[in-house]
Amino acid sequence: MHFGFNEMMWFAVLIVNFIIVLAVYRFMGKTGLFVWMAIASILANIQVLKLVEFFGWNITLGNVLYGTSFLATDIISENYSKELAHKSIWVGFFAMISMIILMTLSCLFIPAADDFISEPMKAIFTVIPRVSFASLIAYLVSQNFDVWAYHFWKNKFPDTKFIFIRNNLSTMTSQLIDSAIFTTIAFAGMYPFKVLVQIIISTYVLKWLVAFFDTGCVYIAASWFKNSKVREM
């Protein structure tokens, strides 16, 4: 297993994303996490278009950024309520669907003779309806399941020291659901079943790693909230 530039970049991006999520929460409170849900939902759907090699696999970017949306809902679930966590999911959903509609309309304009960005914009934002539908459905189902599962395990293990149980069991399961739904809806019939399974496994492994490493962030956020160090807006 070769640990090269892309692998180092992946872990660097992971750390940067965690720092940003904690920063917006520390200085903007739950409002910052709502904003992050919109940012992560939009940018992850752009990053996913880039294909890179990671430990010999061809993977798409966006897994880290998308994974932090689950981190955001887990922090909201831990420190606030299930209702607010569900609201944050709809913020992300509205951001995704707004981007799809508005950028698709933008690409319909006839470019000027001196325009140089129209074709690259079309390549990025002219979405395949089936893939867009898969992304939206996977997001809604997996995110809502994550919130439900987090509170299910929180009721079973309410003590703060058990954050790792509710965070990991909820997110790791919801990420599997997300990968399975998206891959099945987006690519069923285009690839053999064996290939679909490989895609689900490879994307899930990366999302699993994000879920594993983000546990410390939930502990930090819970400590800040308990000690009144979060600046709410």
C-alpha angles and dihedrals in degrees: 000000000000118000103206140154097294092050092050090047091052093056091043090052089048091056093044091052092050091049092051093049092050091045095052089047094047094050103027104027120205090343088063091052091050088052090048091053089059093045094047093046093052100040096042089059089054096043091051089071091069116086119205137169115250120179089335094312126112104231136168122238121240098070093107095045093045090047091058090062086067088049089054094051091046091054090049090048092048098046104027128013147301090250093058091046090055090048090054089054090056090049089058092044092051090049092051097048092043091054092049094050099041097043092045089054091047090056091056092068115104106245123233120254091256095046115124103172103058098089095045088048091052091050090055104035106028093094130200104243093221093053092046091050090049091051094050095047093045090049095051096044098043096042094049090046089051092055092046093048093046092056092042090058092039089059089050095045107021099165117105091235088067095060088111090062098051094038097050099037093049099042098039091052095044091049090056090051090049094051093046095048096044096046094045096048095039101042111018108127092018096075133028116264091253091057092048090054091050091052091049092049096046094048092043093053090058093045089048090055091051090050091049095050097042093064091090090056091058090052091050093048091048091051092050091049094047092050094045094245094131115101106216120205 
